[in-house]
Amino acid sequence: MTVPASMIHIVTDGAGGPEVMRPVSGRVPEPAPDEVLIRVQAAGVNRPDVAQRQGSYPPPPNASPILGLEVAGEVVAAGREVQALHIGERVCALTNGGGYAEYCVAPAAQCLPWPPGYDAIRAAALPETYFTVWANVFMLGRLGRGETLLVHGGSSGIGVTAIQLADAFGATVYATVGSEAKAEACRRLGAAAAINYRSADFAEEIRRLTDGRGVDVVLDMVGAPYFLRNLRALAIDGRLVQIAFLHGAKLAEPFDLAPVMTRRLTITGSTMRPRSTEQKGAIAAALRDQVWPVLAHGRCGPVIHRVFPLAEVAAAHALMESSHHIGKIMLHVAD
Ligand SMILES: NC(=O)c1ccc[n+]([C@@H]2O[C@H](COP(=O)([O-])OP(=O)(O)OC[C@H]3O[C@@H](n4cnc5c(N)ncnc54)[C@H](OP(=O)(O)O)[C@@H]3O)[C@@H](O)[C@H]2O)c1
């Protein structure tokens, strides 16, 4: 296939609301020696894209300034060091940016095959949440079979994946949500209980649901207002994994360190984007071995809330900021 010299991609005219994004024509990127060039058919919208557009999450050095952290499509060119992937192969990829475009480069190590029966939209909905949940809940949080997990934002793209994967790997999952419709969706996906954080104190509810024991792992994206309650919700030897600070990172009240020692708690966290290709490649290898077979059996899979054409990316971001969605918001780029 001939690769054109130019492509449509989304630019942001400075930091601001969804209206700062617009499609323009630009140059097709060239793959580095360890990268492939993908003809993008679909791309995922993720909350970190919203933060980047607003100016609070700048791309790391050397990453594309174009938004978009996950795509699915066809490999149309490969750098000279790439051996495992071939022209014409269908892949989904965790990108280092640049996904809101007709063509996008990604390290070959960050590409995975489409699970059987998947189309481009479903395949593009996998990388960002599966890499993040695997790295944080299973690698850092060490969630094991028979353990318990509390996921905040259970209906988010991340939350849906965390519920499904933890359930598939034999853990009991609890989620927090902001509405009854979202609670129902989380229960259908495998959560043992969903707690409406607007009407209940989740730490008290977790203690009640676990007969006073607490959960083994908490996956948190809310931040400071939940920190002390997250510690209260943890069992002895519990692990708190922090992946975002939607409501701030600085505690307003003093923090008593004693429970960290007396209850042997672990407080950890990570952010995916600045990690090295080697680290992301190791996560991709673990996903391929342990999670792709589960996807192939249909025991978990993406929940697609809505698909927008690439040119309507502003509406996709507005929907994400409204938090009315359950699961993933996607962009259709090409057939
Ligand atoms: N560290 C990493 O590597 C990494 C990677 C990817 C994403 N993330 C982060 O993970 C989070 C989710 O990303 P996403 O793309 O899945 O976003 P998303 O679908 O927009 O989800 C955001 C969620 O936050 C929930 N929420 C807001 N306030 C809440 C509160 N007080 N208590 C409980 N839940 C609350 C919302 O649910 P309600 O409507 O029910 O309130 C919504 O479901 C984002 O903060 C993102 O930045 C981190």
The ligand as an SDF file (V2000), in Angstrom:
LIG
                    3D

 48 52  0  0  0  0  0  0  0  0999 V2000
   -1.9680    6.7250   35.7970 N   0  0  0  0  0  0  0  0  0  0  0  0
   -2.2060    6.2730   34.5910 C   0  0  0  0  0  0  0  0  0  0  0  0
   -1.3490    5.6510   33.9680 O   0  0  0  0  0  0  0  0  0  0  0  0
   -3.5530    6.5400   33.9460 C   0  0  0  0  0  0  0  0  0  0  0  0
   -3.8320    6.0480   32.6640 C   0  0  0  0  0  0  0  0  0  0  0  0
   -5.1120    6.2590   32.1170 C   0  0  0  0  0  0  0  0  0  0  0  0
   -6.0490    6.9740   32.8610 C   0  0  0  0  0  0  0  0  0  0  0  0
   -5.7220    7.4520   34.0850 N   0  0  0  0  0  0  0  0  0  0  0  0
   -6.7130    8.2010   34.8850 C   0  0  0  0  0  0  0  0  0  0  0  0
   -7.7690    7.3230   35.2170 O   0  0  0  0  0  0  0  0  0  0  0  0
   -8.9610    8.0850   35.3390 C   0  0  0  0  0  0  0  0  0  0  0  0
  -10.0460    7.4480   34.4980 C   0  0  0  0  0  0  0  0  0  0  0  0
   -9.7260    7.6140   33.1390 O   0  0  0  0  0  0  0  0  0  0  0  0
  -10.8180    7.3130   32.0220 P   0  0  0  0  0  0  0  0  0  0  0  0
  -10.2100    7.6320   30.7270 O   0  0  0  0  0  0  0  0  0  0  0  0
  -11.3780    5.9750   32.2960 O   0  0  0  0  0  0  0  0  0  0  0  0
  -11.8560    8.4800   32.3850 O   0  0  0  0  0  0  0  0  0  0  0  0
  -13.4360    8.6010   32.4700 P   0  0  0  0  0  0  0  0  0  0  0  0
  -14.0780    7.4830   31.7250 O   0  0  0  0  0  0  0  0  0  0  0  0
  -13.7950    9.9770   32.1090 O   0  0  0  0  0  0  0  0  0  0  0  0
  -13.7110    8.4070   34.0260 O   0  0  0  0  0  0  0  0  0  0  0  0
  -13.6440    9.3720   35.0400 C   0  0  0  0  0  0  0  0  0  0  0  0
  -14.5070    8.8170   36.1620 C   0  0  0  0  0  0  0  0  0  0  0  0
  -14.2820    9.5020   37.3870 O   0  0  0  0  0  0  0  0  0  0  0  0
  -15.4340    9.2770   38.1630 C   0  0  0  0  0  0  0  0  0  0  0  0
  -15.4970   10.1840   39.3110 N   0  0  0  0  0  0  0  0  0  0  0  0
  -15.4690   11.5300   39.3130 C   0  0  0  0  0  0  0  0  0  0  0  0
  -15.5650   11.9790   40.5900 N   0  0  0  0  0  0  0  0  0  0  0  0
  -15.6630   10.8830   41.3890 C   0  0  0  0  0  0  0  0  0  0  0  0
  -15.7670   10.6930   42.7950 C   0  0  0  0  0  0  0  0  0  0  0  0
  -15.8010   11.7250   43.6600 N   0  0  0  0  0  0  0  0  0  0  0  0
  -15.8400    9.4130   43.2770 N   0  0  0  0  0  0  0  0  0  0  0  0
  -15.8030    8.3590   42.4350 C   0  0  0  0  0  0  0  0  0  0  0  0
  -15.6870    8.4820   41.0920 N   0  0  0  0  0  0  0  0  0  0  0  0
  -15.6090    9.7270   40.5740 C   0  0  0  0  0  0  0  0  0  0  0  0
  -16.5660    9.5050   37.1710 C   0  0  0  0  0  0  0  0  0  0  0  0
  -17.6770    8.7370   37.5910 O   0  0  0  0  0  0  0  0  0  0  0  0
  -19.0650    9.3830   38.1100 P   0  0  0  0  0  0  0  0  0  0  0  0
  -19.7470   10.0300   36.9620 O   0  0  0  0  0  0  0  0  0  0  0  0
  -19.7840    8.1920   38.6150 O   0  0  0  0  0  0  0  0  0  0  0  0
  -18.7120   10.3780   39.1540 O   0  0  0  0  0  0  0  0  0  0  0  0
  -15.9910    8.8860   35.8810 C   0  0  0  0  0  0  0  0  0  0  0  0
  -16.4760    7.5730   35.7120 O   0  0  0  0  0  0  0  0  0  0  0  0
   -8.6540    9.5120   34.9030 C   0  0  0  0  0  0  0  0  0  0  0  0
   -8.4750   10.3010   36.0450 O   0  0  0  0  0  0  0  0  0  0  0  0
   -7.3550    9.3480   34.1310 C   0  0  0  0  0  0  0  0  0  0  0  0
   -6.5720   10.5070   34.1590 O   0  0  0  0  0  0  0  0  0  0  0  0
   -4.5120    7.2430   34.6440 C   0  0  0  0  0  0  0  0  0  0  0  0
  1  2  1  0
  2  3  2  0
  2  4  1  0
  4  5  1  0
  4 48  2  0
  5  6  2  0
  6  7  1  0
  7  8  2  0
  8  9  1  0
  8 48  1  0
  9 10  1  0
  9 46  1  0
 10 11  1  0
 11 12  1  0
 11 44  1  0
 12 13  1  0
 13 14  1  0
 14 15  2  0
 14 16  1  0
 14 17  1  0
 17 18  1  0
 18 19  2  0
 18 20  1  0
 18 21  1  0
 21 22  1  0
 22 23  1  0
 23 24  1  0
 23 42  1  0
 24 25  1  0
 25 26  1  0
 25 36  1  0
 26 27  1  0
 26 35  1  0
 27 28  2  0
 28 29  1  0
 29 30  1  0
 29 35  2  0
 30 31  1  0
 30 32  2  0
 32 33  1  0
 33 34  2  0
 34 35  1  0
 36 37  1  0
 36 42  1  0
 37 38  1  0
 38 39  2  0
 38 40  1  0
 38 41  1  0
 42 43  1  0
 44 45  1  0
 44 46  1  0
 46 47  1  0
M  CHG  2   8   1  16  -1
M  END
$$$$
